[in-house]
């Protein structure tokens, strides 16, 4: 079992005081918790957290819906902030730099996956929160005032990228960018389908347009059509529950980024693909999906999965996003509103990502709780 907060606070290398919003049990309710971070090691970057996005996986984790929770848990893996200190071996960053931390904070750094830049596929990958770090302590995430991370797992925010609107790209952005890159769905003129228009889907639309593609949003919510076409710049919108609209779009798409976490009928979706088309799963339905073999075999179609991306790709994604003006559509909230934001997230009541203003609100909440 991972150390408790008290035990972690007593670790000889953990000397930096911080505060976070922690879940104590599967209710998922968050409240202030005083913690310590490790001292800045030779290869470490110490960061003052300014913003942190709220990802749907945070909700799954704090409520133990994946049956792997260790409490107390401080979630958050869409971290944007400012460097306060660097170790003596650090060459890429200096105090004052605008930086980010995504879904992982370490890996073995020596396996085949790490050697080729896919740290996200390392068997020894350490997640930003709810994971056991190398010193045996439990990692705490970005709903907190500060974090200390190995240099390799820190990315630089381009000058043109705002920290608040850029923070969600560290999960949502790389999650859709990586499969688009590696499955050839980033080519001008190709037709990209984006299934689901939430935190992931809306960023996929923006990247598709940045790559010069035709982009069609596929959604069960007709009410999202105006935003998809107007706000996000999609070329077309298909209501997945409308047989006529689905029929009209049959066999037109080169690829589909499937962002939904619900169990939806797959055969009609494969019908939207051209021969040799690809569907890439990035959403996580809670039950096994059913795929009729004929839907794949008859026209040589591909079903694949993708999970975030490596560190070089994450930096590349941020740089390309800044160049093309790709940011997340966000609602900035204070630390005192986070539990309400999570309840709204359950209801899909956000367009399209909550971001916590850590720097201006967390200390106030922590101070009020201490009184």
Secondary structure, DSSP 8 states (H G I E B T S, - for coil): ----HHHHHT-TTEEEEEEEEEE-STT--EEEEEEEEE---TTEEEEEEEEEE--HHHHHHHTTTTS---SSB-----EEEEEEEE-TT--S--TT-EEEE-SEEE--SSSHHHHTT-GGG-TT-EESSSSB-TTS-B---SSBSEEEEEGGG-EE--TTS-HHHHHGGGTHHHHHHHHHHHTT---TT-EEEEE--SHHHHHHHHHHHHTT-EEEEEES-GGGHHIIIIIS--SEEEETT-HHHHHHTTT-EEEEEE---S---SHHHHHTEEEEEEEEE-S--SS-----HHHHHTTT-EEEE-----HHHHHHHHHHHHHHT----EEEE-GGGHHHHHHHHHTT-SSSEEEEEHHHHHHHHHHHHH-
